[in-house]
Amino acid sequence: MVDTSASQAGRPLQQARQVVTALAAALGAGDRVSVWSLSTPGATRALTQGSCPRPPRVAEAARGP
C-alpha cells in the first residue's frame, strides 16, 4: 500500500514510488504482488488490477494513479 493522500505530496510520495520501482525490479518469475493507492475511501484502489506476477505492471503502478 502506498499512501497517496495530500499529506504525502513531494518527497514522501517520490520515495514511495522508488520503493515500488525497486520492488518491481526485485520480483522473481514466481512472485506475485498487488500495489494499492491508499487515500480517501473513494480514492483507495488497486494500481495493479489485483495480484500480478509481471514486474512491468508493478513498475507502471509506481508512476501513480
VMD Tcl script that draws the C-alpha trace (Angstrom):
set ca {
  {0.00 0.00 0.00}
  {1.25 3.43 -0.92}
  {-0.18 6.46 0.88}
  {-1.13 8.87 -1.90}
  {-3.02 11.33 0.29}
  {-2.20 15.03 0.15}
  {-0.01 14.70 3.24}
  {2.47 12.68 1.14}
  {2.95 15.31 -1.59}
  {6.53 15.91 -2.66}
  {9.44 13.88 -1.35}
  {7.47 11.24 0.63}
  {5.48 10.25 -2.46}
  {8.63 10.22 -4.61}
  {10.27 7.89 -2.09}
  {7.24 5.59 -2.08}
  {7.40 5.39 -5.88}
  {11.09 4.50 -5.65}
  {10.27 1.67 -3.24}
  {7.63 0.27 -5.60}
  {10.02 0.55 -8.55}
  {12.74 -1.29 -6.59}
  {10.21 -3.95 -5.62}
  {9.31 -4.47 -9.29}
  {12.98 -4.89 -10.16}
  {13.46 -7.48 -7.41}
  {10.47 -9.69 -8.27}
  {11.25 -13.21 -9.36}
  {9.43 -15.18 -12.02}
  {7.14 -16.85 -9.48}
  {6.48 -13.79 -7.33}
  {3.12 -12.06 -7.21}
  {2.35 -8.62 -5.79}
  {-0.51 -6.17 -5.57}
  {0.12 -2.43 -5.26}
  {-2.58 -0.26 -3.73}
  {-3.01 3.51 -3.59}
  {-4.26 4.40 -0.11}
  {-6.03 7.73 0.25}
  {-9.62 8.70 0.98}
  {-12.08 5.79 0.89}
  {-13.28 6.78 -2.58}
  {-9.76 7.08 -3.97}
  {-8.24 3.91 -2.46}
  {-7.74 1.32 -5.19}
  {-5.51 -1.38 -6.60}
  {-3.00 0.04 -9.10}
  {-2.00 -3.38 -10.40}
  {-5.53 -4.68 -11.06}
  {-5.17 -7.33 -8.38}
  {-2.26 -9.63 -7.68}
  {0.05 -9.73 -10.66}
  {3.17 -11.70 -11.47}
  {4.61 -9.29 -14.04}
  {7.10 -6.64 -12.90}
  {6.17 -4.22 -15.73}
  {2.69 -3.83 -14.24}
  {4.21 -3.10 -10.84}
  {6.61 -0.54 -12.34}
  {3.66 1.03 -14.13}
  {1.83 1.28 -10.79}
  {4.79 3.22 -9.38}
  {4.03 6.02 -11.82}
  {0.82 6.56 -9.90}
  {-2.88 6.89 -10.48}
}
mol new
graphics top color blue
foreach p $ca { graphics top sphere $p radius 0.5 }
foreach p [lrange $ca 0 end-1] q [lrange $ca 1 end] { graphics top cylinder $p $q radius 0.2 }
display resetview
